[in-house]
Amino acid sequence: MDEPIRPTYNAAAQAGARDYMLRQLQQAGPAEQLVMLLDGICKFSTQAKEAIGRGDIAARCAANARAIEIVSHLLGMVDPSTGGEAAQRLFRIYGRLLQRLMRVDFENSAAICDEVIGHVRDLRAAFAATFATPQPAAAPASAVVAGPVPNTLLPVKRSATA
């Protein structure tokens, strides 16, 4: 009888909200998309932590699965063999986040959720600061995240006589 009152949402409202978020993500540039995805990891990890506090295993699993899905997507976008040192570091960071998120389900640990949220917030702040700082002739944000830099963005070597 002391169950908390939870709002009920109909399927149409949920589908509308999902469609709206998908449109927002599709209309954003690569830098904004990355920040939105990192925000999503924090959101779902927070939901998982709250579910752990309530003892709601199903909600924890669902929220954590969403966070894992986002990190897996980011991990799949990084090519450490062609993206240089930055891509290799991102690959390791995303891989470690994925490992820690899997431990959330195994250990039912709110502390691991907090750890992941802290790391993702730090990563988000670093990306946001990088994207906010004008970079002269810099590669777009998608170059590091998605693959190699196109030849048109590489510096031109000049001869000593030029």
DSSP file (Angstrom, degrees, kcal/mol; ACC not computed):
  #  RESIDUE AA STRUCTURE BP1 BP2  ACC     N-H-->O    O-->H-N    N-H-->O    O-->H-N    TCO  KAPPA ALPHA  PHI   PSI    X-CA   Y-CA   Z-CA
    1    1 A M              0   0    0      0, 0.0     0, 0.0     0, 0.0     0, 0.0   0.000 360.0 360.0 360.0 -22.9    0.0    0.0    0.0
    2    2 A D        +     0   0    0      2,-0.0     3,-0.1     3,-0.0     0, 0.0   0.111 360.0 140.8 -92.3  23.1    3.0    2.3    0.5
    3    3 A E        -     0   0    0      1,-0.1     2,-0.1     3,-0.0     3,-0.0  -0.403  59.6-109.6 -62.4 137.4    4.0    2.0   -3.1
    4    4 A P        -     0   0    0      0, 0.0     2,-0.6     0, 0.0    -1,-0.1  -0.425  32.6-110.7 -67.1 146.3    5.2    5.3   -4.6
    5    5 A I        -     0   0    0     -2,-0.1    -3,-0.0    -3,-0.1     0, 0.0  -0.681  37.5-166.1 -80.5 121.5    2.9    6.8   -7.1
    6    6 A R        -     0   0    0     -2,-0.6     2,-0.1    -3,-0.0    -3,-0.0  -0.895  22.3-114.6-110.5 137.5    4.6    6.6  -10.5
    7    7 A P        -     0   0    0      0, 0.0     2,-0.4     0, 0.0    -1,-0.0  -0.400  28.3-136.9 -66.7 146.3    3.3    8.5  -13.5
    8    8 A T        -     0   0    0     -2,-0.1     2,-0.4     0, 0.0     0, 0.0  -0.879  16.2-164.5-106.4 138.8    2.0    6.4  -16.3
    9    9 A Y        -     0   0    0     -2,-0.4     2,-0.1     4,-0.0     0, 0.0  -0.962  16.2-130.0-121.5 136.0    2.9    7.2  -19.9
   10   10 A N     >  -     0   0    0     -2,-0.4     4,-2.0     1,-0.1     3,-0.3  -0.447  27.3-109.1 -82.6 163.6    1.1    5.8  -22.8
   11   11 A A  H  > S+     0   0    0      1,-0.2     4,-2.5     2,-0.2     5,-0.2   0.841 116.6  56.5 -61.1 -35.6    3.0    4.2  -25.6
   12   12 A A  H  > S+     0   0    0      2,-0.2     4,-2.3     1,-0.2    -1,-0.2   0.905 107.6  47.8 -65.5 -40.9    2.2    7.0  -28.0
   13   13 A A  H  > S+     0   0    0     -3,-0.3     4,-2.2     2,-0.2    -2,-0.2   0.907 112.8  48.7 -66.1 -41.3    3.8    9.6  -25.7
   14   14 A Q  H  X S+     0   0    0     -4,-2.0     4,-2.3     2,-0.2    -2,-0.2   0.914 112.0  48.6 -64.6 -42.2    6.9    7.5  -25.2
   15   15 A A  H  X S+     0   0    0     -4,-2.5     4,-2.5     1,-0.2    -2,-0.2   0.893 110.7  51.8 -64.6 -39.2    7.2    6.9  -29.0
   16   16 A G  H  X S+     0   0    0     -4,-2.3     4,-2.3     2,-0.2    -2,-0.2   0.902 109.8  48.6 -63.5 -41.8    6.8   10.7  -29.5
   17   17 A A  H  X S+     0   0    0     -4,-2.2     4,-2.4     2,-0.2    -2,-0.2   0.906 111.9  49.1 -65.2 -41.6    9.6   11.5  -27.0
   18   18 A R  H  X S+     0   0    0     -4,-2.3     4,-2.4     2,-0.2    -2,-0.2   0.917 111.1  50.0 -63.0 -43.3   11.9    8.9  -28.6
   19   19 A D  H  X S+     0   0    0     -4,-2.5     4,-2.4     2,-0.2    -2,-0.2   0.902 110.3  50.7 -62.1 -41.3   11.2   10.4  -32.1
   20   20 A Y  H  X S+     0   0    0     -4,-2.3     4,-2.4     2,-0.2    -2,-0.2   0.937 111.7  46.5 -62.0 -47.8   11.9   13.9  -30.8
   21   21 A M  H  X S+     0   0    0     -4,-2.4     4,-2.4     1,-0.2    -1,-0.2   0.885 111.2  52.5 -63.8 -38.1   15.2   12.9  -29.2
   22   22 A L  H  X S+     0   0    0     -4,-2.4     4,-2.5     2,-0.2    -1,-0.2   0.914 110.0  48.2 -63.8 -42.7   16.2   11.0  -32.4
   23   23 A R  H  X S+     0   0    0     -4,-2.4     4,-2.1     2,-0.2    -2,-0.2   0.908 110.8  51.5 -63.4 -41.6   15.5   14.1  -34.5
   24   24 A Q  H  X S+     0   0    0     -4,-2.4     4,-1.0     1,-0.2    -2,-0.2   0.923 112.0  46.6 -59.9 -44.6   17.5   16.2  -32.1
   25   25 A L  H  < S+     0   0    0     -4,-2.4     3,-0.4     1,-0.2    -2,-0.2   0.900 112.7  49.3 -64.9 -41.9   20.5   13.8  -32.3
   26   26 A Q  H  < S+     0   0    0     -4,-2.5    -1,-0.2     1,-0.2    -2,-0.2   0.822 111.5  49.0 -69.1 -31.2   20.3   13.6  -36.1
   27   27 A Q  H  < S+     0   0    0     -4,-2.1    -1,-0.2    -5,-0.2    -2,-0.2   0.639  95.0  92.2 -84.0 -14.3   20.2   17.4  -36.5
   28   28 A A  S  < S-     0   0    0     -4,-1.0    -3,-0.0    -3,-0.4    -4,-0.0  -0.426  80.1-113.9 -78.4 154.5   23.2   18.0  -34.2
   29   29 A G     >  -     0   0    0     -2,-0.1     4,-2.7     1,-0.1     5,-0.2  -0.260  40.1 -91.1 -76.4 173.4   26.7   18.2  -35.5
   30   30 A P  H  > S+     0   0    0      0, 0.0     4,-2.2     0, 0.0     5,-0.2   0.871 126.3  49.4 -56.7 -41.2   29.3   15.6  -34.6
   31   31 A A  H  > S+     0   0    0      2,-0.2     4,-2.1     1,-0.2     5,-0.2   0.930 113.4  45.8 -65.9 -44.6   30.5   17.4  -31.5
   32   32 A E  H  > S+     0   0    0      1,-0.2     4,-2.5     2,-0.2    -1,-0.2   0.876 110.5  54.4 -65.9 -36.9   27.0   17.9  -30.2
   33   33 A Q  H  X S+     0   0    0     -4,-2.7     4,-2.5     2,-0.2    -1,-0.2   0.924 107.9  49.5 -61.8 -43.8   26.1   14.3  -30.9
   34   34 A L  H  X S+     0   0    0     -4,-2.2     4,-2.4     1,-0.2    -2,-0.2   0.924 111.7  47.8 -62.1 -44.4   29.1   13.1  -28.9
   35   35 A V  H  X S+     0   0    0     -4,-2.1     4,-2.4     1,-0.2    -1,-0.2   0.901 111.5  51.3 -63.7 -40.1   28.2   15.4  -26.0
   36   36 A M  H  X S+     0   0    0     -4,-2.5     4,-2.0     2,-0.2    -2,-0.2   0.903 109.9  49.6 -63.6 -40.4   24.5   14.1  -26.2
   37   37 A L  H  X S+     0   0    0     -4,-2.5     4,-1.9     2,-0.2    -2,-0.2   0.909 110.5  49.5 -65.8 -41.1   25.7   10.5  -26.1
   38   38 A L  H  X S+     0   0    0     -4,-2.4     4,-2.0     1,-0.2    -2,-0.2   0.898 109.5  52.3 -64.2 -39.2   27.9   11.1  -23.1
   39   39 A D  H  X S+     0   0    0     -4,-2.4     4,-2.7     1,-0.2    -1,-0.2   0.884 106.5  54.7 -61.1 -37.6   24.9   12.8  -21.4
   40   40 A G  H  X S+     0   0    0     -4,-2.0     4,-2.8     2,-0.2     5,-0.3   0.891 104.6  52.5 -63.3 -39.9   22.9    9.7  -22.2
   41   41 A I  H  X S+     0   0    0     -4,-1.9     4,-2.4     2,-0.2     5,-0.2   0.936 111.9  46.4 -60.8 -45.4   25.5    7.5  -20.5
   42   42 A C  H  X S+     0   0    0     -4,-2.0     4,-2.3     2,-0.2    -2,-0.2   0.919 112.5  50.9 -62.5 -43.3   25.2    9.7  -17.4
   43   43 A K  H  X S+     0   0    0     -4,-2.7     4,-2.1     1,-0.2    -2,-0.2   0.942 114.7  41.2 -60.1 -49.4   21.4    9.7  -17.5
   44   44 A F  H  X S+     0   0    0     -4,-2.8     4,-2.3     2,-0.2    -1,-0.2   0.848 113.5  52.8 -72.7 -32.8   21.1    5.9  -17.8
   45   45 A S  H  X S+     0   0    0     -4,-2.4     4,-2.3    -5,-0.3    -1,-0.2   0.876 109.6  50.1 -67.6 -35.9   23.8    5.3  -15.2
   46   46 A T  H  X S+     0   0    0     -4,-2.3     4,-2.5    -5,-0.2    -2,-0.2   0.910 110.2  50.1 -65.5 -42.3   22.0    7.6  -12.8
   47   47 A Q  H  X S+     0   0    0     -4,-2.1     4,-2.2     2,-0.2    -2,-0.2   0.896 110.2  50.3 -62.3 -39.9   18.8    5.7  -13.5
   48   48 A A  H  X S+     0   0    0     -4,-2.3     4,-2.2     2,-0.2    -2,-0.2   0.917 110.3  49.9 -63.7 -43.1   20.6    2.4  -12.8
   49   49 A K  H  X S+     0   0    0     -4,-2.3     4,-2.0     1,-0.2    -2,-0.2   0.917 111.2  48.6 -61.8 -44.0   22.0    3.7   -9.5
   50   50 A E  H  X S+     0   0    0     -4,-2.5     4,-1.5     1,-0.2    -1,-0.2   0.890 109.9  52.2 -63.7 -38.8   18.5    4.9   -8.4
   51   51 A A  H  X>S+     0   0    0     -4,-2.2     5,-2.6     2,-0.2     4,-1.0   0.881 106.7  53.5 -64.8 -38.0   17.1    1.5   -9.3
   52   52 A I  H ><5S+     0   0    0     -4,-2.2     3,-0.7     1,-0.2    -1,-0.2   0.926 107.0  52.3 -61.1 -43.5   19.7   -0.2   -7.2
   53   53 A G  H 3<5S+     0   0    0     -4,-2.0    -1,-0.2     1,-0.2    -2,-0.2   0.831 112.6  44.5 -61.7 -32.7   18.7    2.0   -4.3
   54   54 A R  H 3<5S-     0   0    0     -4,-1.5    -1,-0.2    -5,-0.1    -2,-0.2   0.585 111.9-119.7 -85.4 -11.4   15.1    0.9   -4.8
   55   55 A G  T <<5 +     0   0    0     -4,-1.0     2,-1.2    -3,-0.7    -3,-0.2   0.726  63.6 147.4  77.2  21.2   16.0   -2.7   -5.2
   56   56 A D     >< +     0   0    0     -5,-2.6     4,-2.2     1,-0.2    -1,-0.2  -0.731  20.3 176.3 -95.1  89.6   14.4   -2.7   -8.7
   57   57 A I  H  > S+     0   0    0     -2,-1.2     4,-2.7     1,-0.2     5,-0.2   0.877  76.7  53.9 -64.2 -40.6   16.7   -5.2  -10.5
   58   58 A A  H  > S+     0   0    0      1,-0.2     4,-2.3     2,-0.2    -1,-0.2   0.921 110.8  45.9 -62.6 -43.7   14.7   -5.0  -13.8
   59   59 A A  H  > S+     0   0    0      2,-0.2     4,-2.7     1,-0.2     5,-0.3   0.887 112.1  52.2 -66.5 -38.4   14.9   -1.2  -14.0
   60   60 A R  H  X S+     0   0    0     -4,-2.2     4,-2.8     1,-0.2     5,-0.3   0.944 110.9  47.1 -60.9 -47.7   18.6   -1.4  -13.2
   61   61 A C  H  X S+     0   0    0     -4,-2.7     4,-2.2     1,-0.2    -2,-0.2   0.908 113.5  48.2 -61.1 -43.3   19.2   -3.9  -15.9
   62   62 A A  H  X S+     0   0    0     -4,-2.3     4,-1.5    -5,-0.2    -2,-0.2   0.933 115.4  43.1 -65.2 -46.3   17.2   -1.9  -18.4
   63   63 A A  H  X S+     0   0    0     -4,-2.7     4,-1.9     1,-0.2    -2,-0.2   0.922 115.5  48.4 -66.5 -43.9   18.9    1.4  -17.6
   64   64 A N  H  X S+     0   0    0     -4,-2.8     4,-2.7    -5,-0.3    -1,-0.2   0.868 107.2  56.7 -65.6 -35.6   22.4   -0.1  -17.5
   65   65 A A  H  X S+     0   0    0     -4,-2.2     4,-2.3    -5,-0.3    -1,-0.2   0.877 105.9  51.2 -62.7 -36.6   21.8   -1.9  -20.8
   66   66 A R  H  X S+     0   0    0     -4,-1.5     4,-1.9     2,-0.2    -2,-0.2   0.917 110.7  47.7 -66.3 -42.6   21.0    1.5  -22.4
   67   67 A A  H  X S+     0   0    0     -4,-1.9     4,-2.4     1,-0.2     5,-0.2   0.921 112.4  49.7 -63.3 -43.2   24.3    2.9  -21.0
   68   68 A I  H  X S+     0   0    0     -4,-2.7     4,-2.7     1,-0.2    -2,-0.2   0.895 107.8  54.6 -61.5 -40.4   26.2   -0.1  -22.3
   69   69 A E  H  X S+     0   0    0     -4,-2.3     4,-2.0     2,-0.2    -1,-0.2   0.906 109.4  46.9 -61.1 -42.5   24.6    0.3  -25.7
   70   70 A I  H  X S+     0   0    0     -4,-1.9     4,-2.5     2,-0.2    -2,-0.2   0.939 113.6  46.9 -66.3 -47.0   25.8    3.9  -26.0
   71   71 A V  H  X S+     0   0    0     -4,-2.4     4,-2.8     1,-0.2    -2,-0.2   0.903 111.5  52.1 -63.3 -39.9   29.3    3.1  -24.9
   72   72 A S  H  X S+     0   0    0     -4,-2.7     4,-2.3     2,-0.2    -1,-0.2   0.900 109.1  50.7 -61.6 -40.2   29.4    0.1  -27.3
   73   73 A H  H  X S+     0   0    0     -4,-2.0     4,-1.0    -5,-0.2    -2,-0.2   0.939 112.1  46.2 -61.9 -47.5   28.3    2.4  -30.1
   74   74 A L  H >X S+     0   0    0     -4,-2.5     4,-0.7     1,-0.2     3,-0.6   0.907 111.6  51.9 -61.9 -41.9   31.1    4.9  -29.2
   75   75 A L  H >< S+     0   0    0     -4,-2.8     3,-0.8     1,-0.2    -1,-0.2   0.894 107.5  52.9 -61.4 -40.5   33.6    2.1  -29.0
   76   76 A G  H 3< S+     0   0    0     -4,-2.3    -1,-0.2     1,-0.2    -2,-0.2   0.718 103.7  57.6 -68.9 -20.9   32.6    0.9  -32.4
   77   77 A M  H << S+     0   0    0     -4,-1.0     2,-0.4    -3,-0.6    -1,-0.2   0.669  90.7  85.0 -82.4 -16.8   33.1    4.3  -33.9
   78   78 A V    <<  -     0   0    0     -3,-0.8    68,-0.1    -4,-0.7    67,-0.1  -0.730  57.7-166.5 -92.5 130.8   36.8    4.5  -32.9
   79   79 A D    >>  -     0   0    0     -2,-0.4     4,-2.2    65,-0.4     3,-1.1  -0.866   4.0-175.8-114.7  95.7   39.4    3.0  -35.1
   80   80 A P  T 34 S+     0   0    0      0, 0.0     4,-0.3     0, 0.0     8,-0.2   0.716  79.0  62.4 -66.6 -18.7   42.6    2.8  -33.1
   81   81 A S  T 34 S+     0   0    0      1,-0.2    -2,-0.0     2,-0.1     7,-0.0   0.762 121.0  19.1 -78.7 -23.0   44.6    1.5  -36.0
   82   82 A T  T <4 S+     0   0    0     -3,-1.1    67,-0.3     2,-0.1    -1,-0.2   0.533 111.5  71.5-121.0 -11.1   44.1    4.6  -38.2
   83   83 A G  S  X S-     0   0    0     -4,-2.2     4,-0.9     1,-0.3     3,-0.4   0.423  89.6-136.3 -91.8   2.2   43.0    7.3  -35.7
   84   84 A G  H  >  -     0   0    0     -4,-0.3     4,-2.0     1,-0.2    -1,-0.3  -0.268  52.1 -33.1  78.5-165.6   46.4    7.8  -34.1
   85   85 A E  H  > S+     0   0    0      1,-0.2     4,-2.4     2,-0.2    -1,-0.2   0.860 135.5  55.7 -62.8 -38.5   47.1    8.2  -30.4
   86   86 A A  H  > S+     0   0    0     -3,-0.4     4,-2.6     1,-0.2    -1,-0.2   0.923 109.4  46.7 -61.8 -43.7   43.9   10.1  -29.6
   87   87 A A  H  X S+     0   0    0     -4,-0.9     4,-2.6     2,-0.2    -1,-0.2   0.884 110.5  52.9 -65.9 -38.4   41.8    7.2  -31.1
   88   88 A Q  H  X S+     0   0    0     -4,-2.0     4,-1.9    -8,-0.2    -1,-0.2   0.914 111.1  46.8 -63.4 -41.5   43.9    4.6  -29.2
   89   89 A R  H  X S+     0   0    0     -4,-2.4     4,-2.7     2,-0.2    -2,-0.2   0.924 112.4  49.1 -65.9 -44.7   43.3    6.5  -25.9
   90   90 A L  H  X S+     0   0    0     -4,-2.6     4,-3.2     1,-0.2     5,-0.3   0.906 108.7  54.3 -60.6 -40.5   39.5    6.8  -26.6
   91   91 A F  H  X S+     0   0    0     -4,-2.6     4,-2.2     1,-0.2    -1,-0.2   0.914 111.1  45.0 -59.5 -43.5   39.4    3.1  -27.4
   92   92 A R  H  X S+     0   0    0     -4,-1.9     4,-2.4     2,-0.2    -2,-0.2   0.905 114.1  49.4 -66.7 -41.5   40.9    2.3  -24.1
   93   93 A I  H  X S+     0   0    0     -4,-2.7     4,-2.5     2,-0.2    -2,-0.2   0.953 113.9  44.2 -63.3 -50.1   38.7    4.7  -22.2
   94   94 A Y  H  X S+     0   0    0     -4,-3.2     4,-2.4     1,-0.2    -1,-0.2   0.891 112.9  52.9 -63.5 -38.4   35.5    3.4  -23.9
   95   95 A G  H  X S+     0   0    0     -4,-2.2     4,-2.1    -5,-0.3    -1,-0.2   0.911 110.3  47.2 -61.6 -42.6   36.6   -0.2  -23.3
   96   96 A R  H  X S+     0   0    0     -4,-2.4     4,-2.5     2,-0.2    -2,-0.2   0.904 110.6  51.7 -67.0 -41.5   37.2    0.5  -19.6
   97   97 A L  H  X S+     0   0    0     -4,-2.5     4,-2.6     1,-0.2    -2,-0.2   0.914 109.2  51.5 -59.7 -41.6   33.8    2.2  -19.3
   98   98 A L  H  X S+     0   0    0     -4,-2.4     4,-1.9     1,-0.2    -2,-0.2   0.915 109.3  49.7 -62.2 -43.3   32.2   -0.8  -20.9
   99   99 A Q  H  X S+     0   0    0     -4,-2.1     4,-1.5     1,-0.2    -1,-0.2   0.923 112.4  47.5 -60.2 -44.8   33.9   -3.2  -18.5
  100  100 A R  H  X S+     0   0    0     -4,-2.5     4,-1.1     1,-0.2    -2,-0.2   0.889 109.2  53.2 -67.5 -38.4   32.8   -1.1  -15.5
  101  101 A L  H  X S+     0   0    0     -4,-2.6     4,-0.9     1,-0.2     3,-0.3   0.877 106.7  52.8 -64.4 -35.8   29.2   -0.9  -16.7
  102  102 A M  H  X S+     0   0    0     -4,-1.9     4,-1.5     1,-0.2     3,-0.4   0.866 104.2  57.0 -66.1 -34.0   29.1   -4.7  -17.0
  103  103 A R  H  X S+     0   0    0     -4,-1.5     4,-3.0     1,-0.2     5,-0.3   0.791  93.5  69.0 -66.7 -27.1   30.3   -4.9  -13.4
  104  104 A V  H  X>S+     0   0    0     -4,-1.1     4,-1.7    -3,-0.3     5,-0.8   0.939 104.4  41.4 -56.0 -46.9   27.3   -2.9  -12.4
  105  105 A D  H  <5S+     0   0    0     -4,-0.9    -1,-0.2    -3,-0.4    -2,-0.2   0.890 116.0  48.9 -69.7 -38.7   25.0   -5.8  -13.2
  106  106 A F  H  <5S+     0   0    0     -4,-1.5    -2,-0.2     1,-0.2    -1,-0.2   0.887 126.3  26.3 -68.2 -37.9   27.3   -8.4  -11.8
  107  107 A E  H  <5S-     0   0    0     -4,-3.0    -2,-0.2    -5,-0.1    -1,-0.2   0.510  93.1-133.0-104.4  -6.7   27.8   -6.6   -8.5
  108  108 A N  T  <5 +     0   0    0     -4,-1.7     2,-0.6    -5,-0.3    -3,-0.2   0.945  48.6 172.1  51.2  50.9   24.5   -4.6   -8.3
  109  109 A S     >< -     0   0    0     -5,-0.8     4,-1.2    -6,-0.3    -1,-0.2  -0.836  39.7-176.9-109.1 113.8   26.8   -1.7   -7.4
  110  110 A A  H  > S+     0   0    0     -2,-0.6     4,-2.3     1,-0.2     5,-0.2   0.811  89.8  63.2 -68.4 -31.0   25.7    1.9   -7.1
  111  111 A A  H  > S+     0   0    0      1,-0.2     4,-2.2     2,-0.2    -1,-0.2   0.881 101.5  49.2 -63.1 -38.4   29.4    2.8   -6.4
  112  112 A I  H  > S+     0   0    0      2,-0.2     4,-2.8     1,-0.2    -1,-0.2   0.883 107.9  54.8 -68.7 -36.9   30.4    1.6   -9.8
  113  113 A C  H  X S+     0   0    0     -4,-1.2     4,-2.8     1,-0.2    -2,-0.2   0.939 108.9  48.2 -58.3 -45.9   27.6    3.7  -11.3
  114  114 A D  H  X S+     0   0    0     -4,-2.3     4,-2.5     1,-0.2    -2,-0.2   0.902 110.6  51.8 -60.6 -41.2   29.0    6.8   -9.5
  115  115 A E  H  X S+     0   0    0     -4,-2.2     4,-2.3     2,-0.2    -2,-0.2   0.937 111.8  45.6 -60.4 -47.8   32.5    5.9  -10.8
  116  116 A V  H  X S+     0   0    0     -4,-2.8     4,-2.8     1,-0.2     5,-0.3   0.931 112.2  51.2 -62.6 -46.2   31.3    5.7  -14.4
  117  117 A I  H  X S+     0   0    0     -4,-2.8     4,-2.6     1,-0.2    -1,-0.2   0.912 110.0  50.4 -58.7 -43.1   29.3    8.9  -14.1
  118  118 A G  H  X S+     0   0    0     -4,-2.5     4,-2.0     2,-0.2    -1,-0.2   0.925 112.5  45.6 -61.2 -45.8   32.3   10.7  -12.8
  119  119 A H  H  X S+     0   0    0     -4,-2.3     4,-2.4     2,-0.2    -2,-0.2   0.903 113.8  48.9 -65.2 -41.2   34.6    9.5  -15.6
  120  120 A V  H  X S+     0   0    0     -4,-2.8     4,-3.0     2,-0.2    -2,-0.2   0.895 109.6  51.9 -68.6 -38.7   32.0   10.3  -18.2
  121  121 A R  H  X S+     0   0    0     -4,-2.6     4,-2.5    -5,-0.3    -1,-0.2   0.910 110.8  48.6 -62.7 -40.3   31.4   13.8  -16.8
  122  122 A D  H  X S+     0   0    0     -4,-2.0     4,-2.2     2,-0.2    -2,-0.2   0.926 113.5  46.8 -62.9 -44.3   35.2   14.4  -16.9
  123  123 A L  H  X S+     0   0    0     -4,-2.4     4,-2.6     2,-0.2    -2,-0.2   0.913 112.2  50.4 -63.5 -43.2   35.3   13.1  -20.5
  124  124 A R  H  X S+     0   0    0     -4,-3.0     4,-3.1     1,-0.2     5,-0.2   0.919 109.9  50.0 -61.0 -44.7   32.3   15.3  -21.5
  125  125 A A  H  X S+     0   0    0     -4,-2.5     4,-2.4     2,-0.2    -1,-0.2   0.896 110.9  49.8 -62.4 -40.4   33.9   18.4  -19.9
  126  126 A A  H  X S+     0   0    0     -4,-2.2     4,-2.2     2,-0.2    -2,-0.2   0.929 114.2  44.2 -64.8 -44.9   37.1   17.7  -21.8
  127  127 A F  H  X S+     0   0    0     -4,-2.6     4,-3.0     2,-0.2     5,-0.2   0.935 113.1  51.0 -65.1 -45.2   35.3   17.3  -25.1
  128  128 A A  H  X S+     0   0    0     -4,-3.1     4,-1.8     1,-0.2    -2,-0.2   0.904 112.0  47.3 -60.1 -41.8   33.0   20.3  -24.5
  129  129 A A  H  X S+     0   0    0     -4,-2.4     4,-1.3    -5,-0.2    -1,-0.2   0.900 113.1  49.1 -66.0 -40.3   36.1   22.5  -23.8
  130  130 A T  H  < S+     0   0    0     -4,-2.2     3,-0.3     1,-0.2    -2,-0.2   0.917 113.1  46.1 -64.9 -43.3   37.9   21.2  -26.8
  131  131 A F  H  < S+     0   0    0     -4,-3.0    -1,-0.2     1,-0.2    -2,-0.2   0.804 111.1  53.1 -70.9 -28.6   34.9   21.8  -29.1
  132  132 A A  H  < S+     0   0    0     -4,-1.8    -1,-0.2    -5,-0.2    -2,-0.2   0.736  94.1  81.8 -78.1 -23.2   34.3   25.3  -27.6
  133  133 A T  S  < S-     0   0    0     -4,-1.3     2,-0.1    -3,-0.3    -4,-0.0  -0.733  88.5-121.1 -86.7 121.1   37.9   26.4  -28.3
  134  134 A P        -     0   0    0      0, 0.0    -2,-0.1     0, 0.0    -3,-0.1  -0.414  27.3-157.8 -62.0 131.0   38.5   27.5  -31.9
  135  135 A Q    >   -     0   0    0     -2,-0.1     3,-1.3    -4,-0.1     2,-0.4  -0.953  17.2-123.9-113.1 120.9   41.2   25.3  -33.4
  136  136 A P  T 3  S-     0   0    0      0, 0.0     0, 0.0     0, 0.0     0, 0.0  -0.500  88.8 -19.2 -67.4 123.2   43.1   26.7  -36.4
  137  137 A A  T 3  S+     0   0    0     -2,-0.4     2,-0.2     1,-0.2     0, 0.0   0.809  97.2 163.7  51.0  37.0   42.7   24.3  -39.4
  138  138 A A    <   -     0   0    0     -3,-1.3    -1,-0.2     1,-0.1     3,-0.1  -0.481  42.8-104.4 -84.0 155.1   41.7   21.5  -37.0
  139  139 A A        -     0   0    0     -2,-0.2    -1,-0.1     1,-0.1     5,-0.1  -0.447  46.5 -95.7 -70.1 149.7   40.1   18.3  -38.1
  140  140 A P    >>  -     0   0    0      0, 0.0     3,-1.9     0, 0.0     4,-0.6  -0.255  36.2-106.1 -63.2 159.1   36.4   18.0  -37.4
  141  141 A A  H >> S+     0   0    0      1,-0.3     4,-1.4     2,-0.2     3,-0.6   0.813 118.6  62.6 -56.8 -31.5   35.4   16.2  -34.2
  142  142 A S  H 3>>S+     0   0    0      1,-0.2     4,-3.1     2,-0.2     5,-0.5   0.713  87.9  72.0 -70.0 -18.5   34.2   13.2  -36.2
  143  143 A A  H <>5S+     0   0    0     -3,-1.9     4,-1.1     1,-0.2    -1,-0.2   0.903 105.4  35.8 -65.4 -39.8   37.7   12.6  -37.6
  144  144 A V  H <<5S+     0   0    0     -3,-0.6   -65,-0.4    -4,-0.6    -1,-0.2   0.883 124.3  42.5 -78.3 -39.2   39.0   11.3  -34.2
  145  145 A V  H  <5S+     0   0    0     -4,-1.4    -2,-0.2     1,-0.1    -3,-0.2   0.891 124.8  30.5 -76.1 -39.8   35.8    9.6  -33.2
  146  146 A A  H  <5S-     0   0    0     -4,-3.1    -3,-0.2     1,-0.2    -2,-0.2   0.691 117.4 -72.2-101.0 -19.4   34.9    8.0  -36.6
  147  147 A G  S  <<S-     0   0    0     -4,-1.1    -1,-0.2    -5,-0.5   -60,-0.0  -0.997  75.3  -5.8 160.2-158.2   38.1    7.3  -38.4
  148  148 A P        -     0   0    0      0, 0.0   -65,-0.1     0, 0.0    -2,-0.1  -0.223  67.3-102.7 -71.5 157.8   41.1    8.7  -40.3
  149  149 A V        -     0   0    0    -67,-0.3     5,-0.1     1,-0.1   -10,-0.0  -0.638  41.8-112.3 -77.0 131.5   41.4   12.3  -41.2
  150  150 A P    >   -     0   0    0      0, 0.0     3,-2.1     0, 0.0     4,-0.4  -0.291  25.3-113.9 -61.9 151.4   40.7   13.0  -44.9
  151  151 A N  G >  S+     0   0    0      1,-0.3     3,-1.2     2,-0.2    -2,-0.1   0.795 113.5  67.3 -57.2 -30.0   43.7   14.0  -47.0
  152  152 A T  G 3  S+     0   0    0      1,-0.3    -1,-0.3     3,-0.0    -3,-0.0   0.675 100.6  49.5 -67.0 -15.7   42.1   17.4  -47.5
  153  153 A L  G <  S+     0   0    0     -3,-2.1    -1,-0.3     2,-0.1    -2,-0.2   0.484  88.9  99.6-100.7  -4.7   42.6   18.2  -43.8
  154  154 A L  S <  S-     0   0    0     -3,-1.2     2,-0.0    -4,-0.4    -3,-0.0  -0.570  84.0-101.2 -82.0 145.7   46.2   17.1  -43.6
  155  155 A P        -     0   0    0      0, 0.0     2,-0.4     0, 0.0    -1,-0.1  -0.342  34.5-119.1 -65.4 146.6   48.9   19.9  -43.7
  156  156 A V        -     0   0    0     -3,-0.1     2,-0.4     1,-0.0     0, 0.0  -0.738  23.1-129.9 -87.6 130.0   50.6   20.4  -47.0
  157  157 A K        -     0   0    0     -2,-0.4     2,-0.4     1,-0.0    -1,-0.0  -0.650  23.1-152.8 -80.7 133.4   54.4   19.8  -46.9
  158  158 A R        -     0   0    0     -2,-0.4     2,-0.1     1,-0.0    -1,-0.0  -0.821  13.4-118.7-107.8 147.3   56.3   22.6  -48.5
  159  159 A S    >   -     0   0    0     -2,-0.4     3,-1.2     1,-0.1    -1,-0.0  -0.408  26.2-112.7 -78.7 160.6   59.7   22.3  -50.1
  160  160 A A  T 3  S+     0   0    0      1,-0.3    -1,-0.1     2,-0.1    -2,-0.0   0.711 115.9  56.2 -65.8 -21.3   62.7   24.3  -48.7
  161  161 A T  T 3         0   0    0      1,-0.2    -1,-0.3     0, 0.0    -3,-0.0   0.585 360.0 360.0 -88.0 -10.0   62.8   26.4  -51.8
  162  162 A A    <         0   0    0     -3,-1.2    -1,-0.2     0, 0.0    -2,-0.1   0.468 360.0 360.0 -79.1 360.0   59.2   27.6  -51.6
